[in-house]
């Protein structure tokens, strides 16, 4: 059983640029959630995708957007990068979207915005 | 005020000590309570989850929930150097699996 994978591992961008981060969910999982973890902080929920539809969004501006593909892999896109977007971006997959399902996290993509 | 408060530490203890990690929360709608462990440069890994008030034990780990006080704890018995990591509490309201995390407590267990 393959776990959650994310690419790239590290990324350096400059202010104003755009970035795309990718996530492959664990086999059999149809729900993907994205989190932002700033240094020294806990992860913050960005949004969730369930069967290719956005299903819940945290307190993030519209320049954070996403996609989920038919194979349930997902992308997180961030436009007009700001210095404060520097963080570890975590993807988590789970089976179904209901009261509680264990979310399995990937290793994250570390984004640095200069 | 944050929905979930957690002391960031760091907490440094000798090997074999009992470790107590705690979180408080303000939202009475939270129904599921989780503890994650995060090693450096890794994603969080679920250690335990509980639904109701009371204790839940798994090996050296015990999770405790007190909904009346809005307080949760994780106890680690016979701590080992391999337990050195950041411990994150997380919670979700009923009928959603959007995780609300605490800041995380950095634990170091020295030999």
Contacts between the chains, C-beta under 8 A, distances in Angstrom:
chain1	res1	chain2	res2	distance
A	4	B	43	7.4
A	31	B	97	7.7
A	33	B	97	7.5
A	33	B	98	7.3
A	33	B	99	7.6
A	35	B	99	7.5
A	35	B	101	7.9
A	40	B	8	6.8
A	40	B	103	7.3
A	40	B	104	7.9
A	41	B	103	5.8
A	41	B	104	7.4
A	42	B	4	7.6
A	42	B	6	7.4
A	42	B	88	5.4
A	42	B	90	7.6
A	42	B	101	3.2
A	42	B	102	5.3
A	42	B	103	5.1
A	42	B	104	5.2
A	43	B	44	7.0
A	43	B	88	7.5
A	43	B	99	7.2
A	43	B	101	5.0
A	44	B	101	7.3
A	45	B	98	5.0
A	45	B	99	6.3
A	45	B	100	7.2
A	48	B	97	7.7
A	48	B	98	6.6
A	56	B	96	6.9
A	56	B	98	5.6
A	58	B	98	7.3
A	90	B	43	5.5
A	90	B	44	7.3
A	92	B	43	7.7
A	92	B	99	7.9
A	94	B	97	6.3
A	97	B	97	6.4
A	98	B	95	7.4
A	98	B	97	7.1
A	99	B	31	7.4
A	99	B	32	7.3
A	99	B	92	8.0
A	99	B	94	5.8
A	99	B	95	5.2
A	99	B	96	7.4
A	99	B	97	7.3
A	100	B	31	7.9
A	100	B	32	4.7
A	100	B	49	7.2
A	100	B	51	7.5
A	100	B	92	6.6
A	100	B	97	6.0
A	101	B	97	5.6
A	102	B	46	5.6
A	102	B	49	7.4
A	103	B	46	7.5
A	103	B	97	6.6
A	103	B	99	6.7
A	104	B	46	7.8
A	105	B	36	8.0
A	105	B	43	3.4
A	105	B	44	5.0
A	105	B	45	7.1
A	106	B	43	5.3
A	107	B	41	7.4
A	107	B	42	5.7
A	107	B	43	5.1
A	108	B	42	7.8
A	108	B	43	5.4
